Amino acid sequence: MEEIWIKKKKFTVVKVVANHPDHDSYIATYANVSYLVRVYREEYQKVLDDYKLLKHCGINMAKMNFHDDERQIIAFDAFHENGVLTELSKGPLPEEYFRALFALYRFARFSKIALDWAPQNFMLRGSQMFYLPIKVSKMDETNGLEKVGLASWFHGKELKEILKKKGYDVSGYQMMSDAEVNKSMALMAIKYWN
């Protein structure tokens, strides 16, 4: 089994979660507690800065528990709930997902920050929506939730493409028409915009 050291703490790798160009993610244990450990090759300082910004803006995300600036490693809380994309692969989302998403969006709009709104980047924990990556940009007229991302939270062609790309079985996928997706988006936005 592989080990990752964060300062003087030894984390035992349980599994590899993902390999990205800028970092690798692992589930690892330390003192019988599971963590999501990310080992960065680049943009480590940007991640730290973005984490502080997201936290200041009130965006729910995994808590940073340990970090090692020298080795560029961060240990976050590990979530065991299913992500939104996994839930979408099973069928349409219950309304509590949209209530929580728009509550989170309110914080982002107020702070003028944009998140990566794709469903694979979110998880519902209790009644709160959590943002999983540490990616943020300045909000403008082109990158708000209603402009990019919201359509993929409904069973249209955008979601089908994401599910296929992420390796989900789409053989029994019940696809909504573009008009149905647009109507659903408008209804949710009106209902939870406040």
Disulfide bonds with the S-S distance in Angstrom:
none
